[in-house]
Amino acid sequence: MSVYSLRMKRGAERELRRLPVRDVQRIVRVIGALSGNPRPPGSQKLATGDGYRVRQGNYRIVYTVNDDERVVEIYKIGHRRDVYR
């Protein structure tokens, strides 16, 4: 199994810090799993751009995958009603 390195944009870090602690723990677990499988079951390719999204409860983690450099970059984390705006 090949491992991808994880990068998080500063805005995504800020969004993560604003969430309730119990939700943050679950989201961090999902983000960690992306290093082993950047396209897990349930992830979807976004209609616009080259990103993907994965669900964790009412929250969405939006990220890009660079297979050449083996990098997953998380650029947005938010509630499902707000994340795509």
Backbone as JSON, one array per atom type, in Angstrom:
{
  "sequence": "MSVYSLRMKRGAERELRRLPVRDVQRIVRVIGALSGNPRPPGSQKLATGDGYRVRQGNYRIVYTVNDDERVVEIYKIGHRRDVYR",
  "N": [[0.85, -1.19, 0.0], [0.63, 2.13, -0.92], [1.66, 5.26, 0.42], [0.3, 8.46, 0.81], [1.29, 11.82, 1.26], [-0.03, 14.25, 3.51], [-1.4, 17.46, 3.19], [-2.54, 20.55, 4.46], [-4.43, 23.35, 3.76], [-4.18, 26.67, 5.04], [-6.62, 27.94, 5.51], [-8.37, 25.77, 5.74], [-7.4, 24.6, 8.06], [-8.1, 26.58, 9.89], [-10.9, 26.48, 9.65], [-11.34, 23.93, 10.68], [-10.55, 24.21, 13.36], [-12.64, 25.71, 14.35], [-14.77, 24.02, 14.69], [-16.95, 21.81, 16.67], [-15.43, 19.84, 19.29], [-15.91, 17.02, 19.38], [-16.68, 16.48, 16.78], [-14.4, 17.26, 15.41], [-12.53, 15.3, 16.13], [-13.5, 13.04, 14.77], [-13.36, 13.94, 12.11], [-10.61, 14.36, 11.82], [-9.74, 11.73, 11.97], [-10.8, 10.7, 9.57], [-9.39, 12.28, 7.73], [-6.78, 11.4, 8.23], [-6.99, 8.79, 7.28], [-7.07, 9.25, 4.57], [-4.48, 9.35, 3.68], [-3.67, 6.75, 3.24], [-5.57, 5.81, 1.43], [-6.59, 7.76, -0.94], [-8.93, 7.99, -2.35], [-11.42, 6.92, -1.04], [-14.14, 4.51, -0.52], [-17.26, 6.02, -1.01], [-16.28, 8.56, -1.38], [-16.47, 11.36, -3.56], [-16.0, 12.69, -6.8], [-15.71, 16.1, -7.53], [-18.04, 18.1, -9.34], [-17.21, 20.48, -10.43], [-13.99, 21.54, -11.2], [-10.98, 19.78, -10.09], [-11.23, 18.42, -7.75], [-12.05, 16.37, -4.84], [-14.52, 15.06, -2.59], [-15.3, 14.05, 0.7], [-17.5, 12.6, 3.05], [-18.26, 13.27, 6.47], [-20.39, 12.72, 8.72], [-22.37, 15.53, 9.12], [-20.55, 17.11, 7.9], [-18.2, 18.12, 5.37], [-15.25, 17.21, 3.69], [-13.09, 18.67, 1.57], [-10.88, 18.14, -1.05], [-7.79, 17.83, -2.99], [-6.05, 15.53, -5.14], [-2.81, 14.65, -5.9], [-1.34, 12.51, -7.85], [1.16, 12.14, -9.0], [3.04, 13.42, -7.33], [2.26, 12.25, -5.02], [0.49, 13.4, -3.08], [-2.03, 14.56, -0.93], [-4.11, 17.25, -0.7], [-5.87, 19.09, 1.52], [-8.34, 21.46, 1.22], [-10.68, 22.63, 2.08], [-12.99, 22.53, 4.72], [-16.08, 21.95, 6.07], [-19.52, 22.58, 7.14], [-22.17, 20.81, 5.57], [-24.09, 22.46, 4.36], [-22.76, 24.8, 3.84], [-20.28, 24.4, 2.64], [-19.8, 24.32, -0.14], [-20.11, 26.86, -1.1]],
  "CA": [[0.0, 0.0, 0.0], [1.44, 3.35, -1.01], [1.21, 6.3, 1.33], [0.29, 9.83, 0.32], [1.48, 12.81, 2.33], [-1.19, 15.11, 3.68], [-1.18, 18.9, 3.38], [-3.79, 21.24, 4.74], [-4.38, 24.8, 3.56], [-4.37, 27.42, 6.28], [-8.06, 28.17, 5.69], [-8.98, 24.52, 6.21], [-7.01, 24.47, 9.47], [-8.92, 27.53, 10.62], [-12.25, 25.94, 9.69], [-11.32, 22.77, 11.57], [-10.47, 24.69, 14.75], [-13.92, 26.31, 14.76], [-15.8, 22.99, 14.84], [-17.01, 21.16, 17.99], [-14.34, 18.9, 19.52], [-16.27, 15.64, 19.02], [-16.67, 16.39, 15.31], [-13.01, 17.39, 14.97], [-11.89, 13.99, 16.29], [-13.95, 12.18, 13.66], [-12.84, 14.48, 10.85], [-9.17, 14.09, 11.8], [-9.61, 10.3, 11.67], [-11.05, 10.55, 8.13], [-8.26, 12.9, 7.02], [-5.65, 10.48, 8.37], [-7.21, 7.63, 6.41], [-6.84, 9.64, 3.18], [-3.08, 9.11, 3.31], [-3.59, 5.38, 2.74], [-6.48, 5.65, 0.3], [-7.12, 9.11, -1.19], [-10.27, 7.91, -2.97], [-12.1, 5.84, -0.33], [-15.56, 4.33, -0.86], [-18.07, 7.14, -0.53], [-15.76, 9.85, -1.85], [-17.01, 11.72, -4.87], [-15.3, 13.72, -7.58], [-16.53, 17.3, -7.64], [-18.45, 18.42, -10.71], [-16.37, 21.59, -10.87], [-12.61, 21.41, -10.78], [-10.4, 18.45, -10.03], [-11.23, 18.01, -6.36], [-12.9, 15.3, -4.33], [-15.08, 15.35, -1.28], [-15.66, 12.89, 1.5], [-18.43, 12.99, 4.1], [-18.16, 12.83, 7.85], [-21.6, 13.26, 9.34], [-22.88, 16.71, 8.4], [-19.42, 17.88, 7.42], [-17.56, 17.68, 4.13], [-13.82, 17.49, 3.56], [-12.87, 18.86, 0.14], [-9.43, 18.01, -1.23], [-7.27, 17.44, -4.3], [-5.08, 14.44, -5.1], [-1.75, 14.72, -6.91], [-0.78, 11.17, -7.87], [2.57, 12.2, -9.37], [3.81, 13.78, -6.13], [1.69, 11.47, -3.93], [0.08, 14.39, -2.08], [-3.44, 14.91, -0.75], [-4.18, 18.59, -0.12], [-7.21, 19.45, 2.0], [-8.45, 22.92, 1.11], [-11.91, 23.15, 2.67], [-13.72, 21.67, 5.65], [-17.22, 22.73, 6.55], [-20.85, 21.98, 7.2], [-22.64, 20.51, 4.21], [-24.88, 23.56, 3.79], [-21.91, 25.95, 3.55], [-18.94, 24.07, 2.13], [-19.63, 24.52, -1.6], [-20.35, 28.27, -1.43]],
  "C": [[0.89, 1.24, 0.0], [0.81, 4.45, -0.17], [1.33, 7.66, 0.66], [0.58, 10.75, 1.5], [0.27, 13.73, 2.34], [-0.74, 16.55, 3.88], [-2.54, 19.54, 3.62], [-3.58, 22.74, 4.55], [-4.69, 25.49, 4.89], [-5.86, 27.67, 6.55], [-8.78, 26.93, 6.21], [-8.63, 24.28, 7.67], [-7.87, 25.36, 10.35], [-10.35, 27.01, 10.76], [-12.35, 24.77, 10.66], [-11.31, 23.19, 13.03], [-11.79, 25.26, 15.24], [-15.02, 25.28, 15.03], [-15.81, 22.42, 16.27], [-15.98, 20.04, 18.1], [-14.7, 17.49, 19.08], [-16.29, 15.46, 17.5], [-15.24, 16.46, 14.78], [-12.3, 16.05, 15.06], [-12.25, 13.06, 15.14], [-13.38, 12.64, 12.33], [-11.35, 14.2, 10.73], [-8.91, 12.61, 11.47], [-9.81, 10.05, 10.17], [-9.88, 11.12, 7.33], [-7.04, 11.99, 7.09], [-5.78, 9.28, 7.45], [-6.97, 7.97, 4.94], [-5.4, 9.41, 2.75], [-2.89, 7.69, 2.77], [-4.43, 5.14, 1.5], [-7.13, 7.0, 0.01], [-8.49, 9.13, -1.88], [-11.05, 6.76, -2.32], [-13.52, 5.65, -0.83], [-16.37, 5.46, -0.24], [-17.53, 8.5, -0.93], [-16.32, 10.11, -3.24], [-16.15, 12.8, -5.5], [-16.24, 14.91, -7.7], [-16.86, 17.58, -9.1], [-17.61, 19.56, -11.28], [-14.97, 21.38, -10.36], [-12.14, 19.96, -10.71], [-10.37, 17.91, -8.61], [-12.15, 16.84, -6.08], [-13.49, 15.77, -3.03], [-15.43, 14.04, -0.62], [-16.51, 13.39, 2.66], [-17.96, 12.49, 5.45], [-19.31, 13.47, 8.59], [-22.15, 14.39, 8.5], [-21.78, 17.55, 7.8], [-18.84, 17.27, 6.16], [-16.09, 18.11, 4.18], [-13.54, 17.53, 2.07], [-11.36, 18.92, -0.08], [-9.08, 17.68, -2.67], [-6.25, 16.33, -4.09], [-4.09, 14.64, -6.24], [-1.03, 13.38, -6.87], [0.7, 11.17, -8.21], [3.46, 12.47, -8.15], [3.35, 13.01, -4.89], [1.31, 12.38, -2.75], [-1.44, 14.54, -2.11], [-3.46, 16.26, -0.07], [-5.62, 18.93, 0.24], [-7.32, 20.97, 1.93], [-9.74, 23.48, 1.67], [-12.53, 22.09, 3.57], [-14.89, 22.5, 6.15], [-18.5, 21.94, 6.59], [-21.39, 21.83, 5.79], [-23.43, 21.65, 3.58], [-24.01, 24.72, 3.33], [-20.69, 25.64, 2.7], [-18.76, 24.37, 0.64], [-19.85, 25.96, -2.03], [-19.07, 29.0, -1.64]]
}
